[in-house]
């Protein structure tokens, strides 16, 4: 990151955690001095509406009208992913102020996105940490498996978002093994025919969602009650429960699976 001069002009990504300063439905545009950003630390991370986009180093005490990043899923994917990049880089800088090898202070390297130890005898570099997480839609003939996680359940236990299953990849594990493990742990179901679908940056705070489709193999639903409130099979032509919002890979997986269910019913 570098110190911003008063006349530096472009779009400014100012964040606090996973919240974005997004006044009037867009990032602020103009010279740094207009937004009180002079001498703040910033990094050029791409272009926004064909103008330079700078992420400004996070200040925890900053008071602005914040917009949750999740609320911006409606943006075009390229823009949403740029916001993810900025939020994740700020998280990286905030959590790598000191060298994990020798304990000295670290600063952003000039030629790449990395934090470098300022101890000349060490010079260790740390790179942005990305935590891979699988997300999978499971199909059984003309049915899709959807789960209501505890974090989504309504207080009366009768509603809330039903979505796909997901979980973090563990050390020494392939993505496919994670799919098998997570589905079985959360629902008691065994799956087969696991195939890659797509991915999505997910800056909460530094995940990468890797999406898969899978077919039912065997088993009956047995809930992991520490995480799952409810899980059910839904026919593609049934009335669906509340689903994840547009823009999420979860909804894309669900729509793709419902189409496979429809084709299987011909």
C-alpha atoms as an extended CHARMM CRD file, in Angstrom:
* protein
*
       266  EXT
         1         1  UNK       CA              0.0000000000        0.0000000000        0.0000000000  PROA      1               0.0000000000
         2         2  UNK       CA              1.0890000000        3.5750000000       -0.5660000000  PROA      2               0.0000000000
         3         3  UNK       CA              0.2260000000        6.9330000000        0.9570000000  PROA      3               0.0000000000
         4         4  UNK       CA             -2.5070000000        8.6920000000       -1.0250000000  PROA      4               0.0000000000
         5         5  UNK       CA             -1.8280000000       12.1580000000       -2.4210000000  PROA      5               0.0000000000
         6         6  UNK       CA             -4.6200000000       14.7690000000       -2.3680000000  PROA      6               0.0000000000
         7         7  UNK       CA             -5.0860000000       14.7560000000       -6.1610000000  PROA      7               0.0000000000
         8         8  UNK       CA             -5.2120000000       10.9800000000       -6.6460000000  PROA      8               0.0000000000
         9         9  UNK       CA             -8.4610000000       10.4080000000       -8.5280000000  PROA      9               0.0000000000
        10        10  UNK       CA            -10.5870000000        7.3200000000       -8.9810000000  PROA      10              0.0000000000
        11        11  UNK       CA            -13.1710000000        5.1650000000       -7.2690000000  PROA      11              0.0000000000
        12        12  UNK       CA            -12.5850000000        4.4110000000       -3.5860000000  PROA      12              0.0000000000
        13        13  UNK       CA            -13.3690000000        1.1660000000       -1.8110000000  PROA      13              0.0000000000
        14        14  UNK       CA            -13.6300000000        2.0860000000        1.8580000000  PROA      14              0.0000000000
        15        15  UNK       CA            -14.5990000000       -0.8340000000        4.0570000000  PROA      15              0.0000000000
        16        16  UNK       CA            -14.9990000000       -1.8760000000        7.6570000000  PROA      16              0.0000000000
        17        17  UNK       CA            -15.0130000000       -5.6260000000        8.0300000000  PROA      17              0.0000000000
        18        18  UNK       CA            -17.3830000000       -6.8790000000        5.3310000000  PROA      18              0.0000000000
        19        19  UNK       CA            -19.2340000000       -3.5610000000        5.1290000000  PROA      19              0.0000000000
        20        20  UNK       CA            -18.7170000000       -1.1380000000        2.2400000000  PROA      20              0.0000000000
        21        21  UNK       CA            -19.1080000000        2.6230000000        1.9630000000  PROA      21              0.0000000000
        22        22  UNK       CA            -21.5610000000        2.6780000000       -0.9670000000  PROA      22              0.0000000000
        23        23  UNK       CA            -23.3430000000        6.0530000000       -0.9830000000  PROA      23              0.0000000000
        24        24  UNK       CA            -26.0780000000        6.6460000000       -3.5540000000  PROA      24              0.0000000000
        25        25  UNK       CA            -25.7530000000        3.1090000000       -4.8810000000  PROA      25              0.0000000000
        26        26  UNK       CA            -22.1240000000        3.3000000000       -5.9890000000  PROA      26              0.0000000000
        27        27  UNK       CA            -18.5760000000        3.6300000000       -4.7460000000  PROA      27              0.0000000000
        28        28  UNK       CA            -17.4540000000        7.2270000000       -4.1800000000  PROA      28              0.0000000000
        29        29  UNK       CA            -15.6100000000        8.7660000000       -7.1450000000  PROA      29              0.0000000000
        30        30  UNK       CA            -13.3040000000       11.7690000000       -7.1530000000  PROA      30              0.0000000000
        31        31  UNK       CA            -10.0780000000       13.0790000000       -5.6880000000  PROA      31              0.0000000000
        32        32  UNK       CA             -8.8020000000       11.7160000000       -2.4070000000  PROA      32              0.0000000000
        33        33  UNK       CA             -9.0530000000       15.0690000000       -0.6430000000  PROA      33              0.0000000000
        34        34  UNK       CA            -12.8160000000       15.2150000000       -1.3140000000  PROA      34              0.0000000000
        35        35  UNK       CA            -13.3430000000       12.1720000000        0.9190000000  PROA      35              0.0000000000
        36        36  UNK       CA            -10.7530000000       12.8820000000        3.5860000000  PROA      36              0.0000000000
        37        37  UNK       CA             -8.4390000000       10.1440000000        2.3000000000  PROA      37              0.0000000000
        38        38  UNK       CA             -5.2310000000       12.1690000000        1.9030000000  PROA      38              0.0000000000
        39        39  UNK       CA             -2.2310000000       10.2900000000        3.3280000000  PROA      39              0.0000000000
        40        40  UNK       CA             -4.3410000000        7.2160000000        4.0320000000  PROA      40              0.0000000000
        41        41  UNK       CA             -2.8140000000        3.9420000000        2.8510000000  PROA      41              0.0000000000
        42        42  UNK       CA             -4.3580000000        2.6140000000       -0.3630000000  PROA      42              0.0000000000
        43        43  UNK       CA             -3.7920000000        0.0450000000       -3.0980000000  PROA      43              0.0000000000
        44        44  UNK       CA             -4.8150000000        0.0260000000       -6.7600000000  PROA      44              0.0000000000
        45        45  UNK       CA             -6.7900000000       -3.2120000000       -7.2730000000  PROA      45              0.0000000000
        46        46  UNK       CA             -8.4340000000       -2.8200000000      -10.6870000000  PROA      46              0.0000000000
        47        47  UNK       CA            -10.9420000000       -0.6950000000      -12.5830000000  PROA      47              0.0000000000
        48        48  UNK       CA            -14.5090000000        0.3010000000      -11.7360000000  PROA      48              0.0000000000
        49        49  UNK       CA            -16.5630000000        1.8020000000      -14.5740000000  PROA      49              0.0000000000
        50        50  UNK       CA            -13.3080000000        2.1920000000      -16.5390000000  PROA      50              0.0000000000
        51        51  UNK       CA            -11.6780000000        4.2970000000      -13.8320000000  PROA      51              0.0000000000
        52        52  UNK       CA             -8.9710000000        3.2870000000      -11.3200000000  PROA      52              0.0000000000
        53        53  UNK       CA            -10.2500000000        1.5380000000       -8.2040000000  PROA      53              0.0000000000
        54        54  UNK       CA             -8.3320000000        1.9390000000       -4.9440000000  PROA      54              0.0000000000
        55        55  UNK       CA             -8.9320000000       -0.0140000000       -1.7580000000  PROA      55              0.0000000000
        56        56  UNK       CA             -8.2810000000        2.1330000000        1.3160000000  PROA      56              0.0000000000
        57        57  UNK       CA             -6.7240000000        0.5100000000        4.3730000000  PROA      57              0.0000000000
        58        58  UNK       CA             -9.3550000000       -0.1170000000        7.0070000000  PROA      58              0.0000000000
        59        59  UNK       CA             -9.6580000000        2.1210000000       10.0740000000  PROA      59              0.0000000000
        60        60  UNK       CA            -11.7450000000        0.5020000000       12.7860000000  PROA      60              0.0000000000
        61        61  UNK       CA            -12.9630000000        3.7920000000       14.2870000000  PROA      61              0.0000000000
        62        62  UNK       CA            -14.1720000000        5.2490000000       10.9910000000  PROA      62              0.0000000000
        63        63  UNK       CA            -17.8120000000        6.3470000000       11.0340000000  PROA      63              0.0000000000
        64        64  UNK       CA            -19.7190000000        6.1760000000        7.7560000000  PROA      64              0.0000000000
        65        65  UNK       CA            -23.0100000000        4.8480000000        6.4570000000  PROA      65              0.0000000000
        66        66  UNK       CA            -22.0350000000        1.2500000000        5.7220000000  PROA      66              0.0000000000
        67        67  UNK       CA            -23.6590000000       -1.2230000000        3.3150000000  PROA      67              0.0000000000
        68        68  UNK       CA            -23.1910000000       -4.9590000000        3.9850000000  PROA      68              0.0000000000
        69        69  UNK       CA            -21.2810000000       -6.6950000000        1.1990000000  PROA      69              0.0000000000
        70        70  UNK       CA            -24.0050000000       -9.3620000000        1.0560000000  PROA      70              0.0000000000
        71        71  UNK       CA            -26.4920000000       -6.6470000000        0.0890000000  PROA      71              0.0000000000
        72        72  UNK       CA            -24.4500000000       -6.0040000000       -3.0730000000  PROA      72              0.0000000000
        73        73  UNK       CA            -24.8450000000       -9.5100000000       -4.5170000000  PROA      73              0.0000000000
        74        74  UNK       CA            -27.1890000000       -7.9260000000       -7.0570000000  PROA      74              0.0000000000
        75        75  UNK       CA            -24.2200000000       -6.2170000000       -8.7480000000  PROA      75              0.0000000000
        76        76  UNK       CA            -22.6560000000       -7.7320000000      -11.8890000000  PROA      76              0.0000000000
        77        77  UNK       CA            -20.3270000000      -10.5710000000      -10.8860000000  PROA      77              0.0000000000
        78        78  UNK       CA            -17.1650000000       -8.7270000000      -11.9790000000  PROA      78              0.0000000000
        79        79  UNK       CA            -18.0110000000       -5.8080000000       -9.6900000000  PROA      79              0.0000000000
        80        80  UNK       CA            -19.0280000000       -7.9780000000       -6.7580000000  PROA      80              0.0000000000
        81        81  UNK       CA            -15.7800000000       -9.9330000000       -7.0670000000  PROA      81              0.0000000000
        82        82  UNK       CA            -13.7550000000       -6.7080000000       -7.0910000000  PROA      82              0.0000000000
        83        83  UNK       CA            -15.4200000000       -5.7030000000       -3.8270000000  PROA      83              0.0000000000
        84        84  UNK       CA            -14.5380000000       -9.1270000000       -2.4460000000  PROA      84              0.0000000000
        85        85  UNK       CA            -10.9220000000       -8.5600000000       -3.4860000000  PROA      85              0.0000000000
        86        86  UNK       CA            -10.7500000000       -5.2720000000       -1.6140000000  PROA      86              0.0000000000
        87        87  UNK       CA            -12.4100000000       -6.6090000000        1.5350000000  PROA      87              0.0000000000
        88        88  UNK       CA            -10.1510000000       -9.6710000000        1.5760000000  PROA      88              0.0000000000
        89        89  UNK       CA             -6.9910000000       -7.5910000000        1.0470000000  PROA      89              0.0000000000
        90        90  UNK       CA             -7.9600000000       -5.3420000000        3.9470000000  PROA      90              0.0000000000
        91        91  UNK       CA             -8.5500000000       -8.4060000000        6.1240000000  PROA      91              0.0000000000
        92        92  UNK       CA             -5.1600000000       -9.7400000000        5.0520000000  PROA      92              0.0000000000
        93        93  UNK       CA             -3.3240000000       -6.5130000000        5.9070000000  PROA      93              0.0000000000
        94        94  UNK       CA             -5.1490000000       -6.1860000000        9.2380000000  PROA      94              0.0000000000
        95        95  UNK       CA             -4.2600000000       -9.7340000000       10.2960000000  PROA      95              0.0000000000
        96        96  UNK       CA             -0.6260000000       -9.6800000000        9.1220000000  PROA      96              0.0000000000
        97        97  UNK       CA              0.8410000000       -6.6740000000       10.8690000000  PROA      97              0.0000000000
        98        98  UNK       CA              3.5950000000       -8.7850000000       12.4240000000  PROA      98              0.0000000000
        99        99  UNK       CA              5.8040000000      -11.5050000000       11.0140000000  PROA      99              0.0000000000
       100       100  UNK       CA              4.7430000000      -15.0170000000       11.9860000000  PROA      100             0.0000000000
       101       101  UNK       CA              8.3590000000      -16.1390000000       11.6910000000  PROA      101             0.0000000000
       102       102  UNK       CA             10.3220000000      -13.5740000000       13.7300000000  PROA      102             0.0000000000
       103       103  UNK       CA              7.7110000000      -11.1810000000       15.1760000000  PROA      103             0.0000000000
       104       104  UNK       CA              8.8810000000       -7.9790000000       13.4680000000  PROA      104             0.0000000000
       105       105  UNK       CA              6.5290000000       -5.5560000000       11.7320000000  PROA      105             0.0000000000
       106       106  UNK       CA              5.3350000000       -6.1970000000        8.1810000000  PROA      106             0.0000000000
       107       107  UNK       CA              4.4310000000       -3.9230000000        5.2910000000  PROA      107             0.0000000000
       108       108  UNK       CA              2.8260000000       -4.4570000000        1.8950000000  PROA      108             0.0000000000
       109       109  UNK       CA              5.3950000000       -5.3690000000       -0.7620000000  PROA      109             0.0000000000
       110       110  UNK       CA              5.6810000000       -2.9570000000       -3.6760000000  PROA      110             0.0000000000
       111       111  UNK       CA              5.5610000000       -5.3970000000       -6.5890000000  PROA      111             0.0000000000
       112       112  UNK       CA              2.8880000000       -7.9000000000       -5.4790000000  PROA      112             0.0000000000
       113       113  UNK       CA              0.0460000000       -8.4810000000       -3.0220000000  PROA      113             0.0000000000
       114       114  UNK       CA              2.1030000000       -9.7650000000       -0.1200000000  PROA      114             0.0000000000
       115       115  UNK       CA              3.1320000000       -8.5920000000        3.3340000000  PROA      115             0.0000000000
       116       116  UNK       CA              6.8880000000       -8.5670000000        3.8720000000  PROA      116             0.0000000000
       117       117  UNK       CA              8.8010000000       -8.6690000000        7.1490000000  PROA      117             0.0000000000
       118       118  UNK       CA             10.8010000000       -5.4870000000        7.6840000000  PROA      118             0.0000000000
       119       119  UNK       CA             13.5770000000       -7.3360000000        9.4960000000  PROA      119             0.0000000000
       120       120  UNK       CA             16.4510000000       -7.4500000000        6.9890000000  PROA      120             0.0000000000
       121       121  UNK       CA             17.6730000000      -10.7350000000        8.4580000000  PROA      121             0.0000000000
       122       122  UNK       CA             14.2690000000      -12.3310000000        7.9170000000  PROA      122             0.0000000000
       123       123  UNK       CA             12.4150000000      -10.8280000000        4.9320000000  PROA      123             0.0000000000
       124       124  UNK       CA              9.6330000000      -13.4120000000        5.1780000000  PROA      124             0.0000000000
       125       125  UNK       CA              6.6710000000      -12.8330000000        2.8510000000  PROA      125             0.0000000000
       126       126  UNK       CA              3.0940000000      -13.8000000000        3.5920000000  PROA      126             0.0000000000
       127       127  UNK       CA              0.4500000000      -13.9730000000        0.8740000000  PROA      127             0.0000000000
       128       128  UNK       CA             -3.3220000000      -13.4710000000        1.1310000000  PROA      128             0.0000000000
       129       129  UNK       CA             -4.9230000000      -16.4710000000        2.7930000000  PROA      129             0.0000000000
       130       130  UNK       CA             -7.8470000000      -17.9970000000        0.8890000000  PROA      130             0.0000000000
       131       131  UNK       CA             -9.8680000000      -20.6470000000        2.7190000000  PROA      131             0.0000000000
       132       132  UNK       CA            -11.5470000000      -23.0630000000        0.2660000000  PROA      132             0.0000000000
       133       133  UNK       CA            -15.0380000000      -24.2350000000        1.0890000000  PROA      133             0.0000000000
       134       134  UNK       CA            -17.1800000000      -26.6460000000       -0.9160000000  PROA      134             0.0000000000
       135       135  UNK       CA            -20.8490000000      -26.0720000000       -1.5850000000  PROA      135             0.0000000000
       136       136  UNK       CA            -22.9240000000      -28.8490000000       -3.1160000000  PROA      136             0.0000000000
       137       137  UNK       CA            -26.4160000000      -29.5210000000       -4.4460000000  PROA      137             0.0000000000
       138       138  UNK       CA            -27.5540000000      -33.1470000000       -4.1180000000  PROA      138             0.0000000000
       139       139  UNK       CA            -30.1400000000      -34.6820000000       -6.4840000000  PROA      139             0.0000000000
       140       140  UNK       CA            -32.1820000000      -37.8480000000       -6.0700000000  PROA      140             0.0000000000
       141       141  UNK       CA            -34.0800000000      -38.4690000000       -9.2990000000  PROA      141             0.0000000000
       142       142  UNK       CA            -36.5920000000      -35.6360000000       -9.4580000000  PROA      142             0.0000000000
       143       143  UNK       CA            -35.7980000000      -34.3140000000       -5.9710000000  PROA      143             0.0000000000
       144       144  UNK       CA            -33.2470000000      -31.9180000000       -4.4910000000  PROA      144             0.0000000000
       145       145  UNK       CA            -31.8960000000      -32.0360000000       -0.9410000000  PROA      145             0.0000000000
       146       146  UNK       CA            -32.2090000000      -28.6880000000        0.8370000000  PROA      146             0.0000000000
       147       147  UNK       CA            -31.2730000000      -27.8260000000        4.4050000000  PROA      147             0.0000000000
       148       148  UNK       CA            -32.3710000000      -25.1630000000        6.8570000000  PROA      148             0.0000000000
       149       149  UNK       CA            -29.2520000000      -24.3090000000        8.8630000000  PROA      149             0.0000000000
       150       150  UNK       CA            -29.5640000000      -23.1250000000       12.4470000000  PROA      150             0.0000000000
       151       151  UNK       CA            -28.3340000000      -19.6620000000       11.4330000000  PROA      151             0.0000000000
       152       152  UNK       CA            -31.1950000000      -19.4030000000        8.9110000000  PROA      152             0.0000000000
       153       153  UNK       CA            -34.0180000000      -20.8530000000       11.0160000000  PROA      153             0.0000000000
       154       154  UNK       CA            -36.7580000000      -18.4950000000       12.1710000000  PROA      154             0.0000000000
       155       155  UNK       CA            -37.4380000000      -18.1510000000       15.9280000000  PROA      155             0.0000000000
       156       156  UNK       CA            -40.6080000000      -20.2470000000       15.6440000000  PROA      156             0.0000000000
       157       157  UNK       CA            -38.6880000000      -22.9940000000       13.8160000000  PROA      157             0.0000000000
       158       158  UNK       CA            -41.1350000000      -23.0270000000       10.9160000000  PROA      158             0.0000000000
       159       159  UNK       CA            -39.3090000000      -21.1080000000        8.2290000000  PROA      159             0.0000000000
       160       160  UNK       CA            -36.1630000000      -19.4720000000        7.0060000000  PROA      160             0.0000000000
       161       161  UNK       CA            -33.8580000000      -20.0710000000        4.0670000000  PROA      161             0.0000000000
       162       162  UNK       CA            -33.3940000000      -23.6180000000        2.7740000000  PROA      162             0.0000000000
       163       163  UNK       CA            -30.1660000000      -24.0080000000        0.8640000000  PROA      163             0.0000000000
       164       164  UNK       CA            -27.3970000000      -26.3510000000       -0.2420000000  PROA      164             0.0000000000
       165       165  UNK       CA            -24.8030000000      -27.9470000000        2.0270000000  PROA      165             0.0000000000
       166       166  UNK       CA            -21.3480000000      -26.4700000000        2.4910000000  PROA      166             0.0000000000
       167       167  UNK       CA            -18.2060000000      -26.7720000000        4.5710000000  PROA      167             0.0000000000
       168       168  UNK       CA            -14.5040000000      -25.9760000000        4.7380000000  PROA      168             0.0000000000
       169       169  UNK       CA            -11.8810000000      -28.1880000000        3.1360000000  PROA      169             0.0000000000
       170       170  UNK       CA             -9.6470000000      -29.8560000000        5.7100000000  PROA      170             0.0000000000
       171       171  UNK       CA             -5.8800000000      -30.3710000000        5.4770000000  PROA      171             0.0000000000
       172       172  UNK       CA             -4.9360000000      -33.3210000000        3.2670000000  PROA      172             0.0000000000
       173       173  UNK       CA             -8.4040000000      -33.5640000000        1.7290000000  PROA      173             0.0000000000
       174       174  UNK       CA             -9.5500000000      -33.2630000000       -1.8880000000  PROA      174             0.0000000000
       175       175  UNK       CA            -12.5950000000      -31.1730000000       -2.7440000000  PROA      175             0.0000000000
       176       176  UNK       CA            -14.4940000000      -34.3430000000       -3.6210000000  PROA      176             0.0000000000
       177       177  UNK       CA            -13.6480000000      -35.9170000000       -0.2690000000  PROA      177             0.0000000000
       178       178  UNK       CA            -14.8940000000      -32.7620000000        1.4520000000  PROA      178             0.0000000000
       179       179  UNK       CA            -18.1780000000      -33.0280000000       -0.4550000000  PROA      179             0.0000000000
       180       180  UNK       CA            -18.6510000000      -36.6240000000        0.6770000000  PROA      180             0.0000000000
       181       181  UNK       CA            -17.7080000000      -35.8650000000        4.2870000000  PROA      181             0.0000000000
       182       182  UNK       CA            -19.7860000000      -32.7040000000        4.6940000000  PROA      182             0.0000000000
       183       183  UNK       CA            -22.9430000000      -34.1770000000        3.1780000000  PROA      183             0.0000000000
       184       184  UNK       CA            -22.6640000000      -37.2880000000        5.3410000000  PROA      184             0.0000000000
       185       185  UNK       CA            -21.8170000000      -35.3530000000        8.5290000000  PROA      185             0.0000000000
       186       186  UNK       CA            -24.6950000000      -32.9040000000        8.1300000000  PROA      186             0.0000000000
       187       187  UNK       CA            -27.4240000000      -35.1940000000        6.7690000000  PROA      187             0.0000000000
       188       188  UNK       CA            -26.3040000000      -38.8500000000        6.9440000000  PROA      188             0.0000000000
       189       189  UNK       CA            -26.5890000000      -39.1010000000        3.1330000000  PROA      189             0.0000000000
       190       190  UNK       CA            -23.9230000000      -40.6960000000        0.9270000000  PROA      190             0.0000000000
       191       191  UNK       CA            -23.3700000000      -39.2090000000       -2.5370000000  PROA      191             0.0000000000
       192       192  UNK       CA            -21.8080000000      -40.2170000000       -5.8600000000  PROA      192             0.0000000000
       193       193  UNK       CA            -21.1010000000      -38.7430000000       -9.3140000000  PROA      193             0.0000000000
       194       194  UNK       CA            -19.5390000000      -35.6110000000       -7.8350000000  PROA      194             0.0000000000
       195       195  UNK       CA            -18.6950000000      -33.0390000000      -10.4980000000  PROA      195             0.0000000000
       196       196  UNK       CA            -17.4330000000      -29.4710000000      -10.5070000000  PROA      196             0.0000000000
       197       197  UNK       CA            -19.9570000000      -26.6870000000      -11.1510000000  PROA      197             0.0000000000
       198       198  UNK       CA            -18.2660000000      -23.3110000000      -10.5310000000  PROA      198             0.0000000000
       199       199  UNK       CA            -16.7900000000      -21.0600000000       -7.8680000000  PROA      199             0.0000000000
       200       200  UNK       CA            -17.3480000000      -17.7310000000       -6.1460000000  PROA      200             0.0000000000
       201       201  UNK       CA            -15.1410000000      -15.4690000000       -4.0170000000  PROA      201             0.0000000000
       202       202  UNK       CA            -16.7760000000      -15.0860000000       -0.6140000000  PROA      202             0.0000000000
       203       203  UNK       CA            -15.1230000000      -12.4330000000        1.5520000000  PROA      203             0.0000000000
       204       204  UNK       CA            -16.6310000000      -13.4320000000        4.9100000000  PROA      204             0.0000000000
       205       205  UNK       CA            -13.8510000000      -12.9160000000        5.6650000000  PROA      205             0.0000000000
       206       206  UNK       CA            -11.6460000000      -14.8080000000        3.1640000000  PROA      206             0.0000000000
       207       207  UNK       CA            -13.3650000000      -17.8580000000        1.7010000000  PROA      207             0.0000000000
       208       208  UNK       CA            -13.5560000000      -19.2520000000       -1.8120000000  PROA      208             0.0000000000
       209       209  UNK       CA            -16.7510000000      -21.2000000000       -2.4740000000  PROA      209             0.0000000000
       210       210  UNK       CA            -16.1350000000      -24.1570000000       -4.8150000000  PROA      210             0.0000000000
       211       211  UNK       CA            -19.4150000000      -25.5170000000       -6.1130000000  PROA      211             0.0000000000
       212       212  UNK       CA            -20.3220000000      -29.1050000000       -7.0070000000  PROA      212             0.0000000000
       213       213  UNK       CA            -23.2720000000      -31.1550000000       -8.1740000000  PROA      213             0.0000000000
       214       214  UNK       CA            -23.7400000000      -34.6540000000       -6.7510000000  PROA      214             0.0000000000
       215       215  UNK       CA            -26.2040000000      -37.5280000000       -6.9540000000  PROA      215             0.0000000000
       216       216  UNK       CA            -27.7880000000      -39.4280000000       -4.0860000000  PROA      216             0.0000000000
       217       217  UNK       CA            -26.1940000000      -42.8240000000       -3.3930000000  PROA      217             0.0000000000
       218       218  UNK       CA            -27.6830000000      -44.1620000000       -0.1590000000  PROA      218             0.0000000000
       219       219  UNK       CA            -28.8760000000      -43.3910000000        3.3470000000  PROA      219             0.0000000000
       220       220  UNK       CA            -31.7030000000      -41.6720000000        5.1910000000  PROA      220             0.0000000000
       221       221  UNK       CA            -31.6200000000      -38.1080000000        6.5120000000  PROA      221             0.0000000000
       222       222  UNK       CA            -30.0600000000      -37.8880000000        9.9680000000  PROA      222             0.0000000000
       223       223  UNK       CA            -29.4710000000      -34.2900000000       11.0220000000  PROA      223             0.0000000000
       224       224  UNK       CA            -26.2630000000      -32.9050000000       12.4930000000  PROA      224             0.0000000000
       225       225  UNK       CA            -28.2070000000      -31.0000000000       15.1360000000  PROA      225             0.0000000000
       226       226  UNK       CA            -25.3460000000      -28.6570000000       16.0270000000  PROA      226             0.0000000000
       227       227  UNK       CA            -25.5760000000      -27.1180000000       12.5310000000  PROA      227             0.0000000000
       228       228  UNK       CA            -28.7520000000      -28.2160000000       10.7600000000  PROA      228             0.0000000000
       229       229  UNK       CA            -32.2840000000      -27.3870000000       11.9210000000  PROA      229             0.0000000000
       230       230  UNK       CA            -34.0400000000      -29.2720000000        9.1480000000  PROA      230             0.0000000000
       231       231  UNK       CA            -33.3170000000      -31.0340000000        5.8380000000  PROA      231             0.0000000000
       232       232  UNK       CA            -35.7850000000      -32.3880000000        3.2920000000  PROA      232             0.0000000000
       233       233  UNK       CA            -36.1130000000      -33.7230000000       -0.2240000000  PROA      233             0.0000000000
       234       234  UNK       CA            -38.1340000000      -31.3840000000       -2.4840000000  PROA      234             0.0000000000
       235       235  UNK       CA            -39.5600000000      -32.3980000000       -5.8530000000  PROA      235             0.0000000000
       236       236  UNK       CA            -38.6450000000      -29.9420000000       -8.5870000000  PROA      236             0.0000000000
       237       237  UNK       CA            -42.3260000000      -29.1630000000       -9.2270000000  PROA      237             0.0000000000
       238       238  UNK       CA            -43.1940000000      -28.6710000000       -5.5310000000  PROA      238             0.0000000000
       239       239  UNK       CA            -43.5600000000      -25.2310000000       -4.0470000000  PROA      239             0.0000000000
       240       240  UNK       CA            -40.0510000000      -24.2790000000       -2.9550000000  PROA      240             0.0000000000
       241       241  UNK       CA            -39.2470000000      -22.8610000000        0.4830000000  PROA      241             0.0000000000
       242       242  UNK       CA            -37.3890000000      -19.5730000000        0.8440000000  PROA      242             0.0000000000
       243       243  UNK       CA            -34.1810000000      -19.9060000000       -1.1710000000  PROA      243             0.0000000000
       244       244  UNK       CA            -30.8250000000      -18.0400000000       -1.0720000000  PROA      244             0.0000000000
       245       245  UNK       CA            -30.7030000000      -14.6190000000       -2.7750000000  PROA      245             0.0000000000
       246       246  UNK       CA            -29.8540000000      -13.9470000000       -6.4110000000  PROA      246             0.0000000000
       247       247  UNK       CA            -26.1390000000      -13.7010000000       -7.0680000000  PROA      247             0.0000000000
       248       248  UNK       CA            -25.1550000000      -16.5410000000       -4.7390000000  PROA      248             0.0000000000
       249       249  UNK       CA            -23.5720000000      -19.7070000000       -6.0880000000  PROA      249             0.0000000000
       250       250  UNK       CA            -25.9980000000      -21.5620000000       -3.8030000000  PROA      250             0.0000000000
       251       251  UNK       CA            -28.9980000000      -20.3680000000       -5.8280000000  PROA      251             0.0000000000
       252       252  UNK       CA            -27.1950000000      -21.1320000000       -9.1070000000  PROA      252             0.0000000000
       253       253  UNK       CA            -26.5920000000      -24.6930000000       -7.8880000000  PROA      253             0.0000000000
       254       254  UNK       CA            -30.2310000000      -25.0590000000       -6.8760000000  PROA      254             0.0000000000
       255       255  UNK       CA            -31.5360000000      -23.7920000000      -10.2190000000  PROA      255             0.0000000000
       256       256  UNK       CA            -29.1790000000      -26.0870000000      -12.1490000000  PROA      256             0.0000000000
       257       257  UNK       CA            -30.2700000000      -29.0810000000      -10.0680000000  PROA      257             0.0000000000
       258       258  UNK       CA            -33.9720000000      -28.3070000000      -10.4350000000  PROA      258             0.0000000000
       259       259  UNK       CA            -33.4620000000      -28.2610000000      -14.1940000000  PROA      259             0.0000000000
       260       260  UNK       CA            -31.7630000000      -31.6820000000      -14.0150000000  PROA      260             0.0000000000
       261       261  UNK       CA            -34.7310000000      -32.9060000000      -11.9640000000  PROA      261             0.0000000000
       262       262  UNK       CA            -37.1350000000      -31.6050000000      -14.5970000000  PROA      262             0.0000000000
       263       263  UNK       CA            -35.2300000000      -33.3650000000      -17.3900000000  PROA      263             0.0000000000
       264       264  UNK       CA            -35.2030000000      -36.5830000000      -15.3830000000  PROA      264             0.0000000000
       265       265  UNK       CA            -39.0160000000      -36.4800000000      -15.2090000000  PROA      265             0.0000000000
       266       266  UNK       CA            -39.5100000000      -36.5360000000      -18.9780000000  PROA      266             0.0000000000
